[in-house]
Amino acid sequence: MSAYARMSAEERRAEYAKVQKTYQELKGLGLQLNMARGKPGKAQLDLVSDIFDLMQRPEDYVSDGIDVRNYGELAGLPAARRLFADILDCRPEQVFVGGCASLQLMYDTVSKAYTHGLLRSPRPWCREETVKWLCPSPGYDRHFKVTESFGFELITIPMTDEGPDMDAVEEAVKDPAVKGMWCVPKYSNPDGIIYSQETIRRIAALRPAAPDFTVMWDNAYCIHEFEGEYVPFPDILSLCAEAGNPDMVVEFASTSKITLPGAGISCFACSEANMAYLEKLLTVQIISFDKVNQQRHVLYLKDKAHTLALMRRHAAIMAPKFRCVADALEREIAPLEIASWRRPTGGYFVSLNAMPGTARRTLALCKEAGVTMTGAGATFPYGKDPQDSNIRIAPSLPPVEELEQAMAVLCTCLKLSALEKLAEG
């Protein structure tokens, strides 16, 4: 029973009046703060804007004897493939380098499966009576929208402290209509969970009924620690190959939160057999992605060691923001026992679980007070949180001073919605 729940009805009414007064004062500030998405803040963008100072000499436009300004190299510059392979601990020949958005590559992979089928597909997915997809939740709303847009039936898989509930996953893949699963394996969006070694091993060893079941391994935060040292992570491609599933996984990554979100580079990594199949489809679609930008990133990031050094500079900007969130919640909410949350050490989000039945009301109050956050339900398939509880906090964009104001609003709104819920009886 929460501290609020232990109050008498009269005490709660007095508390509500007090919190309501604070809320009106915060509304009077006329705030316009946005914490809806995990955007890097201005200080982070300024940190890496010197990337545009590169490529001033003619020789900078040549990589491995390739003129990066011209057509060709569909799978990306060899040097860019080596860079991502170094970061992901896989082999360059397993890497395809694309444009600025890994989400585009994810969408395109699902689209190709829908129109043509994947390497081991008996038929294109558009010819299947039903396509089902596993969605570990809370999860990334844009993932869910991709598969929902193709009419797939989305199946919620609960998240645990070690990653997706693997008992539920292993049971679900017995259905041949289940064609794949979304995964954010390191600092998951939004919980910040690092999949355990056991969870990763069980994913690699899955025996799905569908021969073309595909794990979409979105390793978006593979080097994104903001507290502590870099945490090495297993190469899922090798583990799947060792388990007899070399073609079951497609891994994705990008520099969106390493350099510039709108002007970075991205990649997918997969088995060489998958690579040959996907390249054959992609060659109809595009001659090559932006190799000038690929070269710019190769010159700027150089290798994994240099990239990790850059990420430590990002961490110095990010860490105070996450401390601001955690400190506010510990100070204002923990004593009331009306919400729980995780304190991640990397990634871009804090996942908060409010009193069931109050997330939507909390976020509506926040918006009314000038603080925009990710919509209620967004972290679940179809935007429907069965508990109306999960709230995704994205601290990265505002400076700390604004974040303190935003957290004051959020904490006040959490209190109001909890008191209102308790008043319902």
C-alpha positions as CSV (number, residue, x, y, z in Angstrom):
1,M,0.0,0.0,0.0
2,S,1.4,3.4,-1.0
3,A,2.0,6.2,1.4
4,Y,-0.8,8.1,-0.3
5,A,-3.0,5.0,0.0
6,R,-2.4,4.9,3.8
7,M,-3.7,8.4,4.2
8,S,-7.2,9.0,5.4
9,A,-9.7,10.5,2.9
10,E,-9.4,13.9,4.6
11,E,-5.6,13.8,4.5
12,R,-5.7,13.1,0.8
13,R,-8.1,15.9,0.1
14,A,-5.7,18.3,1.9
15,E,-2.8,16.9,0.0
16,Y,-4.6,17.3,-3.3
17,A,-5.3,20.9,-2.6
18,K,-1.7,21.5,-1.8
19,V,-0.4,19.7,-4.9
20,Q,-3.1,21.4,-7.1
21,K,-1.8,24.8,-5.9
22,T,1.8,23.8,-6.9
23,Y,0.4,22.7,-10.3
24,Q,-1.3,26.0,-11.0
25,E,2.0,27.8,-10.1
26,L,3.9,25.6,-12.6
27,K,1.2,26.2,-15.2
28,G,1.7,29.9,-14.7
29,L,5.4,29.7,-15.7
30,G,4.2,29.3,-19.4
31,L,6.7,26.4,-20.0
32,Q,7.2,25.0,-23.5
33,L,9.4,22.0,-22.9
34,N,9.7,18.9,-25.1
35,M,10.7,15.5,-23.8
36,A,8.8,13.4,-26.3
37,R,11.7,11.8,-28.2
38,G,15.3,10.8,-27.5
39,K,16.9,13.7,-29.4
40,P,20.5,14.6,-28.6
41,G,20.8,18.1,-27.0
42,K,22.5,21.1,-28.5
43,A,25.7,20.5,-26.5
44,Q,26.0,17.1,-28.1
45,L,25.4,18.4,-31.6
46,D,28.0,21.2,-31.0
47,L,30.4,18.5,-29.8
48,V,30.5,16.8,-33.2
49,S,29.8,19.6,-35.6
50,D,33.5,19.8,-36.5
51,I,32.9,16.7,-38.6
52,F,32.1,19.2,-41.4
53,D,35.6,20.6,-41.2
54,L,36.9,17.4,-42.8
55,M,37.3,16.5,-46.5
56,Q,39.1,19.7,-47.5
57,R,41.8,18.0,-49.7
58,P,41.3,16.0,-53.0
59,E,42.8,12.9,-51.4
60,D,40.1,12.9,-48.8
61,Y,37.6,11.9,-51.5
62,V,39.4,8.7,-52.2
63,S,39.0,5.6,-50.0
64,D,40.7,2.3,-50.8
65,G,41.2,3.6,-54.4
66,I,37.5,4.4,-54.7
67,D,36.3,7.9,-55.6
68,V,33.6,8.4,-53.0
69,R,31.8,11.0,-55.1
70,N,30.8,8.6,-57.8
71,Y,28.4,5.7,-58.3
72,G,29.1,2.2,-57.0
73,E,29.8,0.2,-53.9
74,L,26.2,-0.7,-53.1
75,A,27.1,-2.3,-49.8
76,G,29.0,0.7,-48.7
77,L,32.7,1.8,-48.7
78,P,34.9,-1.0,-47.5
79,A,36.3,1.4,-44.9
80,A,32.8,2.1,-43.6
81,R,32.0,-1.6,-43.5
82,R,35.2,-2.2,-41.5
83,L,34.3,0.6,-39.1
84,F,30.9,-0.8,-38.3
85,A,32.3,-4.3,-38.1
86,D,34.8,-3.1,-35.5
87,I,32.1,-1.5,-33.4
88,L,29.7,-4.5,-33.7
89,D,32.5,-7.1,-33.4
90,C,31.5,-8.9,-36.6
91,R,33.2,-9.2,-40.0
92,P,33.2,-6.5,-42.7
93,E,31.7,-8.8,-45.3
94,Q,28.6,-9.2,-43.0
95,V,28.0,-5.4,-43.0
96,F,25.9,-3.3,-45.4
97,V,26.2,0.5,-44.9
98,G,23.3,2.7,-45.8
99,G,22.1,6.3,-45.3
100,C,21.4,8.3,-42.2
101,A,18.6,6.1,-40.7
102,S,18.7,2.5,-39.4
103,L,14.9,2.7,-39.2
104,Q,14.8,3.0,-42.9
105,L,16.9,-0.2,-43.3
106,M,14.6,-1.9,-40.8
107,Y,11.5,-0.8,-42.7
108,D,13.1,-1.9,-45.9
109,T,13.9,-5.4,-44.6
110,V,10.3,-5.9,-43.5
111,S,9.1,-4.5,-46.8
112,K,11.3,-6.8,-48.8
113,A,10.0,-9.7,-46.8
114,Y,6.4,-8.6,-47.5
115,T,6.9,-8.2,-51.3
116,H,9.5,-10.8,-52.1
117,G,10.1,-12.9,-49.0
118,L,13.4,-13.4,-47.2
119,L,16.1,-15.9,-48.0
120,R,14.3,-18.9,-46.5
121,S,10.7,-17.8,-47.2
122,P,8.5,-20.3,-48.9
123,R,6.6,-17.4,-50.3
124,P,6.4,-13.5,-50.0
125,W,4.7,-12.6,-46.7
126,C,2.0,-10.7,-48.6
127,R,0.8,-14.2,-49.7
128,E,0.5,-15.5,-46.1
129,E,-2.9,-15.7,-44.6
130,T,-1.6,-14.2,-41.3
131,V,1.7,-12.8,-40.3
132,K,2.4,-12.5,-36.6
133,W,5.2,-10.5,-34.9
134,L,6.6,-10.6,-31.4
135,C,6.9,-7.3,-29.6
136,P,8.8,-7.2,-26.3
137,S,7.1,-4.5,-24.2
138,P,7.6,-1.9,-23.0
139,G,9.4,-1.3,-26.3
140,Y,10.1,1.1,-29.2
141,D,6.9,2.6,-30.7
142,R,8.5,3.1,-34.2
143,H,9.3,-0.6,-34.3
144,F,5.7,-1.5,-33.6
145,K,4.4,0.9,-36.2
146,V,6.6,-0.6,-38.9
147,T,5.1,-4.1,-38.5
148,E,1.6,-2.7,-37.8
149,S,1.7,-0.8,-41.1
150,F,2.0,-4.0,-43.0
151,G,-1.0,-5.5,-41.2
152,F,0.9,-7.9,-39.1
153,E,-0.7,-9.2,-35.9
154,L,1.4,-7.8,-33.0
155,I,1.9,-10.1,-30.0
156,T,3.1,-8.5,-26.7
157,I,6.0,-10.3,-25.0
158,P,6.6,-9.1,-21.4
159,M,10.0,-7.7,-20.6
160,T,11.9,-9.0,-17.6
161,D,15.0,-7.8,-15.9
162,E,17.0,-10.0,-18.3
163,G,15.2,-9.1,-21.5
164,P,12.2,-10.6,-23.2
165,D,10.3,-13.4,-21.4
166,M,12.0,-16.3,-23.2
167,D,9.5,-18.9,-22.0
168,A,6.8,-16.8,-23.8
169,V,9.0,-16.4,-26.9
170,E,9.9,-20.1,-27.2
171,E,6.2,-21.0,-26.9
172,A,5.1,-18.3,-29.4
173,V,7.6,-19.4,-32.2
174,K,5.9,-22.8,-32.3
175,D,3.3,-21.0,-34.4
176,P,4.4,-21.0,-38.1
177,A,2.6,-17.7,-38.6
178,V,5.1,-16.0,-36.2
179,K,7.6,-14.5,-38.6
180,G,9.9,-12.4,-36.3
181,M,10.6,-10.4,-33.2
182,W,11.9,-6.9,-32.4
183,C,14.9,-6.7,-30.1
184,V,16.8,-3.7,-28.6
185,P,19.3,-5.9,-26.7
186,K,21.5,-3.2,-25.0
187,Y,19.9,-0.4,-23.0
188,S,16.5,-1.4,-24.3
189,N,14.1,1.4,-25.3
190,P,12.6,2.5,-22.8
191,D,13.6,0.2,-19.9
192,G,17.4,0.5,-20.3
193,I,17.8,-3.3,-19.8
194,I,20.8,-5.1,-21.0
195,Y,19.8,-8.6,-22.2
196,S,21.5,-11.3,-20.1
197,Q,23.9,-13.8,-21.6
198,E,21.3,-16.5,-21.0
199,T,18.6,-14.6,-22.8
200,I,20.9,-13.9,-25.8
201,R,21.9,-17.6,-25.9
202,R,18.2,-18.7,-25.9
203,I,17.3,-16.2,-28.7
204,A,20.2,-17.5,-30.8
205,A,19.1,-21.1,-30.2
206,L,15.4,-20.6,-31.1
207,R,13.8,-23.3,-33.2
208,P,10.9,-21.5,-34.8
209,A,8.3,-23.3,-36.9
210,A,8.6,-20.6,-39.6
211,P,11.7,-21.3,-41.7
212,D,12.1,-17.5,-42.3
213,F,11.6,-16.3,-38.7
214,T,13.7,-13.2,-38.3
215,V,15.2,-11.5,-35.3
216,M,15.4,-7.8,-35.9
217,W,18.3,-7.0,-33.6
218,D,18.3,-3.2,-33.3
219,N,21.6,-2.6,-31.5
220,A,20.9,1.2,-31.4
221,Y,22.8,1.8,-28.1
222,C,25.7,-0.6,-28.5
223,I,28.3,1.9,-27.3
224,H,26.0,4.3,-25.5
225,E,27.1,4.2,-21.8
226,F,26.7,7.4,-19.9
227,E,27.8,5.9,-16.5
228,G,30.7,3.6,-16.0
229,E,32.9,1.9,-18.5
230,Y,31.9,0.5,-21.9
231,V,30.2,-2.9,-21.5
232,P,31.3,-5.4,-24.2
233,F,28.4,-7.2,-25.8
234,P,28.2,-10.6,-27.6
235,D,28.1,-10.8,-31.4
236,I,24.7,-12.1,-32.2
237,L,25.7,-13.2,-35.7
238,S,28.3,-15.6,-34.4
239,L,26.0,-16.9,-31.7
240,C,23.3,-17.6,-34.2
241,A,25.7,-19.3,-36.6
242,E,27.0,-21.5,-33.7
243,A,23.5,-22.5,-32.8
244,G,22.7,-23.5,-36.4
245,N,20.7,-20.3,-37.2
246,P,23.1,-18.3,-39.3
247,D,20.4,-16.6,-41.4
248,M,17.9,-15.9,-38.6
249,V,19.1,-12.5,-37.5
250,V,19.6,-9.1,-39.0
251,E,21.4,-6.6,-36.8
252,F,21.1,-2.8,-37.1
253,A,23.1,0.2,-35.9
254,S,23.7,3.8,-36.7
255,T,25.7,6.9,-35.8
256,S,22.5,8.8,-35.1
257,K,23.5,9.4,-31.4
258,I,27.2,9.3,-32.0
259,T,27.5,12.1,-34.6
260,L,24.5,13.8,-36.1
261,P,21.0,12.2,-36.1
262,G,20.0,13.8,-39.5
263,A,23.3,13.4,-41.2
264,G,24.8,10.2,-40.0
265,I,25.3,6.7,-41.4
266,S,23.6,3.4,-40.6
267,C,24.1,-0.3,-41.3
268,F,22.6,-3.7,-41.2
269,A,24.7,-6.8,-40.5
270,C,23.7,-10.4,-41.4
271,S,25.0,-13.7,-42.7
272,E,26.8,-13.6,-46.1
273,A,24.0,-15.7,-47.6
274,N,21.5,-13.1,-46.4
275,M,23.7,-10.4,-47.7
276,A,23.9,-11.8,-51.2
277,Y,20.1,-12.2,-51.3
278,L,19.3,-8.7,-49.9
279,E,21.9,-7.0,-52.2
280,K,20.2,-8.6,-55.2
281,L,16.9,-6.9,-54.2
282,L,18.5,-3.6,-53.2
283,T,20.4,-3.2,-56.5
284,V,17.1,-2.7,-58.2
285,Q,16.2,0.1,-55.7
286,I,19.4,2.1,-55.4
287,I,22.9,2.3,-57.0
288,S,24.6,3.4,-53.9
289,F,24.0,5.3,-50.7
290,D,25.9,8.6,-49.8
291,K,29.5,7.5,-49.8
292,V,30.8,11.0,-49.3
293,N,29.1,11.0,-45.8
294,Q,30.4,7.4,-45.2
295,Q,33.9,8.7,-45.9
296,R,33.4,11.7,-43.7
297,H,32.4,9.4,-40.8
298,V,35.4,7.0,-41.4
299,L,37.8,10.0,-41.2
300,Y,36.1,11.3,-38.1
301,L,35.4,8.2,-36.1
302,K,38.5,6.2,-37.4
303,D,37.8,3.0,-35.3
304,K,36.1,1.6,-32.3
305,A,38.6,3.0,-29.8
306,H,38.3,6.6,-31.2
307,T,34.5,6.2,-31.2
308,L,34.4,5.1,-27.6
309,A,36.5,8.1,-26.7
310,L,33.9,10.4,-28.3
311,M,31.1,8.5,-26.5
312,R,32.8,9.3,-23.2
313,R,32.5,13.0,-24.1
314,H,28.8,12.5,-24.9
315,A,28.4,10.7,-21.5
316,A,29.8,13.8,-19.7
317,I,26.8,15.7,-21.2
318,M,24.2,13.0,-20.7
319,A,25.0,11.8,-17.2
320,P,23.9,15.0,-15.3
321,K,20.6,14.9,-17.1
322,F,19.8,11.3,-16.1
323,R,20.9,12.1,-12.5
324,C,18.5,15.1,-12.6
325,V,15.6,12.7,-13.5
326,A,16.6,10.1,-10.9
327,D,17.2,12.6,-8.1
328,A,13.8,14.3,-8.7
329,L,12.0,10.9,-8.6
330,E,13.8,9.8,-5.5
331,R,13.1,13.0,-3.7
332,E,9.5,13.6,-4.8
333,I,8.0,10.3,-5.7
334,A,9.8,7.5,-3.9
335,P,8.5,8.5,-0.4
336,L,4.9,8.4,-1.7
337,E,5.3,4.9,-3.3
338,I,3.1,5.8,-6.3
339,A,5.5,4.8,-9.0
340,S,8.6,2.6,-9.8
341,W,11.4,3.2,-12.3
342,R,14.7,1.9,-13.5
343,R,18.0,3.8,-13.2
344,P,19.8,2.9,-16.4
345,T,23.5,3.3,-17.0
346,G,23.2,3.8,-20.8
347,G,20.8,4.5,-23.6
348,Y,18.5,7.4,-23.9
349,F,15.4,6.8,-21.7
350,V,14.1,6.3,-18.2
351,S,11.1,4.0,-18.0
352,L,8.6,4.9,-15.2
353,N,5.6,2.8,-14.1
354,A,3.0,5.0,-12.5
355,M,0.1,3.8,-10.5
356,P,-2.0,1.6,-12.8
357,G,-4.7,3.7,-14.6
358,T,-2.9,7.0,-14.3
359,A,-0.3,7.3,-17.1
360,R,-2.7,8.9,-19.6
361,R,-4.0,11.4,-17.0
362,T,-0.5,12.2,-15.9
363,L,0.7,13.0,-19.4
364,A,-2.4,15.0,-20.2
365,L,-1.7,17.2,-17.1
366,C,1.9,17.5,-18.2
367,K,0.9,18.8,-21.6
368,E,-1.5,21.3,-20.1
369,A,1.4,22.6,-18.0
370,G,3.6,23.0,-21.1
371,V,5.7,19.7,-20.9
372,T,5.3,17.4,-23.9
373,M,6.3,13.7,-23.4
374,T,5.9,10.5,-25.3
375,G,2.2,9.6,-25.6
376,A,0.7,7.2,-23.1
377,G,0.6,3.7,-24.5
378,A,3.3,4.3,-27.1
379,T,5.6,1.7,-25.6
380,F,3.1,-1.1,-26.3
381,P,1.7,-2.6,-29.6
382,Y,-1.1,-0.6,-31.1
383,G,-0.4,2.2,-28.5
384,K,-2.4,0.3,-25.8
385,D,-0.8,-0.1,-22.4
386,P,-3.0,-2.7,-20.7
387,Q,-2.2,-1.2,-17.3
388,D,-2.2,2.5,-18.4
389,S,1.0,2.8,-16.4
390,N,4.2,3.1,-18.4
391,I,5.7,6.6,-19.0
392,R,8.8,7.0,-21.2
393,I,11.0,9.9,-20.0
394,A,13.5,11.2,-22.6
395,P,16.0,13.5,-20.8
396,S,18.5,14.1,-23.5
397,L,17.2,17.2,-25.3
398,P,16.6,19.9,-22.7
399,P,19.5,21.5,-20.8
400,V,19.6,20.5,-17.1
401,E,17.9,23.8,-16.0
402,E,14.9,23.1,-18.2
403,L,14.9,19.4,-17.3
404,E,14.6,20.4,-13.6
405,Q,11.5,22.4,-14.4
406,A,10.1,19.5,-16.5
407,M,10.6,17.0,-13.7
408,A,8.9,19.4,-11.3
409,V,5.9,19.3,-13.6
410,L,6.0,15.5,-14.1
411,C,6.3,14.8,-10.3
412,T,3.4,17.1,-9.6
413,C,1.3,15.5,-12.2
414,L,2.1,12.0,-10.9
415,K,0.9,13.1,-7.5
416,L,-2.3,14.6,-8.8
417,S,-3.2,11.6,-10.9
418,A,-2.5,9.2,-8.1
419,L,-4.6,11.2,-5.6
420,E,-7.4,11.4,-8.2
421,K,-7.3,7.6,-8.7
422,L,-7.4,6.9,-5.0
423,A,-10.3,9.2,-4.6
424,E,-12.3,7.0,-7.1
425,G,-12.2,4.3,-4.4
